[in-house]
Amino acid sequence: MPELRTGTGIGICVQRLGQILREAITLNQNLLQCITDSQECLRTANTARLVLCLKKEREFVDSIDRLEQRRKVVAATLASALGITCDNEVRLSDLAEAVGEPAQSLLIELGESLRESITAVQQAGGVLRESCESLLGHVSGLMQTIQAGLSKTKLYGRDGRIGVNAAMCGGLDLRT
């Protein structure tokens, strides 16, 4: 891409990077809404809607992954055009500093917004994970209680294991 050595090529890369960051912010906000919907589905035991929410979440995560791959390519191309060398992945702050104003402010603002939306998704995902673990523990306890209630020998305790002091009836015929 020889045109990247000119100001116009760099400008195009900056525009593409800004567009990718905006799309990433939107996708993360949509993912956050899906996670919130999933929490509501768990709360109301709406399994049919939960399945749809989980499918949408997977689609958003896949889209975010594809977008991240595009972002890496555009960032590396822009870094190369600006003469930035980096052993690892190029940081947005380094690119913003190299392009100067007014693109610098825009990239920093978009990067901060993306960081905030990712943090919100991580926090909501943590809450959802804790809710699922709590629900799983509750259901497991119910299953063990049902299993203990249905056990004919009454040897099993509430935890699904043979009790330490379980009463056992037995007989021994001493006449023979």
C-alpha positions in Angstrom: 0.0 0.0 0.0 2.2 2.8 -1.2 -0.4 5.5 -0.6 0.0 5.0 3.2 3.2 6.9 3.1 1.2 10.0 2.3 -0.9 12.0 4.6 -4.1 10.8 2.9 -3.2 7.2 3.4 -2.6 7.8 7.1 -5.8 9.7 7.3 -7.7 6.8 5.7 -6.1 4.4 8.3 -7.1 6.7 11.1 -10.7 6.9 9.8 -10.8 3.1 9.5 -9.4 2.7 13.0 -12.0 5.2 14.4 -14.8 3.3 12.6 -13.6 0.0 14.0 -13.4 1.4 17.5 -17.0 2.8 17.2 -18.2 -0.6 16.0 -16.5 -2.3 18.9 -18.1 0.1 21.4 -21.5 -0.6 19.8 -21.0 -4.4 19.9 -19.9 -4.3 23.5 -23.0 -2.2 24.4 -25.2 -4.8 22.6 -23.4 -7.6 24.4 -23.9 -5.9 27.8 -27.6 -5.7 27.0 -27.7 -9.4 26.2 -26.0 -10.2 29.5 -28.5 -8.0 31.3 -31.3 -9.8 29.4 -29.8 -13.2 30.4 -29.8 -12.2 34.0 -33.5 -11.3 33.8 -34.1 -14.7 32.1 -32.4 -16.5 34.9 -34.4 -14.5 37.5 -37.7 -15.3 35.8 -36.7 -18.9 34.7 -37.5 -18.0 31.1 -35.4 -20.8 29.5 -36.7 -20.3 26.0 -35.7 -16.6 26.0 -32.4 -17.5 27.7 -31.5 -19.8 24.8 -32.0 -16.9 22.4 -30.0 -14.5 24.6 -27.1 -16.9 24.7 -27.2 -17.4 21.0 -27.1 -13.6 20.5 -24.3 -13.3 23.0 -22.2 -15.8 21.0 -22.9 -13.9 17.8 -21.8 -10.6 19.4 -18.6 -12.2 20.8 -17.8 -13.7 17.4 -18.3 -10.3 15.8 -16.1 -8.6 18.4 -13.4 -11.2 17.7 -13.5 -10.6 13.9 -13.5 -6.8 14.5 -10.5 -7.2 16.8 -8.6 -9.0 14.1 -9.4 -6.1 11.7 -8.3 -3.6 14.3 -4.9 -5.3 14.7 -4.3 -5.2 11.0 -5.3 -1.6 10.6 -3.3 -0.6 13.7 -0.2 -2.5 12.4 -0.6 -0.8 9.0 -0.9 2.6 10.5 2.1 2.0 12.8 4.1 1.0 9.8 3.1 4.1 7.9 3.9 6.3 10.9 7.3 4.5 11.4 6.4 3.1 14.8 8.2 -0.1 15.6 6.9 -2.4 18.3 7.8 -5.9 19.3 4.3 -6.7 20.5 1.0 -5.4 19.6 0.8 -1.6 18.8 -0.9 0.4 21.5 -3.7 2.9 20.6 -2.1 5.5 22.8 1.2 5.2 20.7 -0.8 5.6 17.5 -2.8 8.6 18.8 0.4 10.3 19.9 2.1 9.8 16.5 -0.8 11.1 14.4 -1.3 14.3 16.3 -4.3 16.5 16.6 -7.3 16.4 15.9 -7.1 12.6 15.3 -5.2 12.2 18.6 -8.1 13.4 20.7 -10.6 11.3 18.8 -8.6 8.1 19.1 -8.0 8.7 22.8 -11.7 9.4 23.4 -12.8 6.3 21.4 -10.2 4.1 23.2 -11.4 5.3 26.6 -15.1 4.7 25.7 -14.2 1.2 24.4 -12.3 0.5 27.7 -15.3 1.6 29.7 -17.7 -0.6 27.7 -15.4 -3.6 28.0 -15.2 -3.1 31.8 -19.0 -2.9 32.0 -19.3 -6.2 30.1 -16.7 -7.9 32.3 -18.5 -6.7 35.5 -21.9 -7.8 34.2 -20.5 -11.1 33.0 -19.1 -11.7 36.5 -22.5 -11.0 38.1 -24.1 -13.4 35.6 -21.5 -16.1 36.3 -22.1 -15.7 40.1 -25.8 -16.0 39.5 -25.4 -19.1 37.5 -23.1 -20.7 40.1 -25.6 -19.9 42.8 -28.5 -21.3 40.8 -26.4 -24.4 40.0 -25.7 -24.9 43.7 -29.4 -24.5 44.5 -30.5 -27.0 41.9 -27.8 -29.5 43.0 -29.1 -29.2 46.6 -32.6 -29.8 45.4 -31.5 -32.9 43.4 -29.7 -34.3 46.4 -32.7 -33.7 48.6 -35.0 -35.5 46.1 -32.5 -38.3 45.8 -32.3 -38.7 49.5 -36.1 -38.7 49.8 -36.5 -41.3 47.1 -33.7 -43.6 48.5 -35.4 -46.7 49.7 -32.6 -47.6 52.1 -32.5 -44.2 53.7 -28.7 -44.6 53.8 -28.0 -41.5 51.8 -27.8 -38.1 53.5 -28.7 -34.7 52.0 -25.3 -34.5 50.3 -26.0 -37.6 48.3 -23.5 -39.7 50.2 -23.9 -42.6 52.6 -24.3 -41.1 56.1 -21.7 -41.7 58.8 -24.3 -42.9 61.3 -26.8 -44.3 58.9 -29.2 -46.8 60.5 -29.0 -50.2 58.9 -31.4 -53.0 59.6 -30.1 -56.5 59.3 -30.8 -59.9 60.6 -28.8 -63.0 61.5 -30.3 -66.4 61.7 -28.6 -68.2 64.6 -30.6 -71.4 64.4 -28.9 -73.0 61.5 
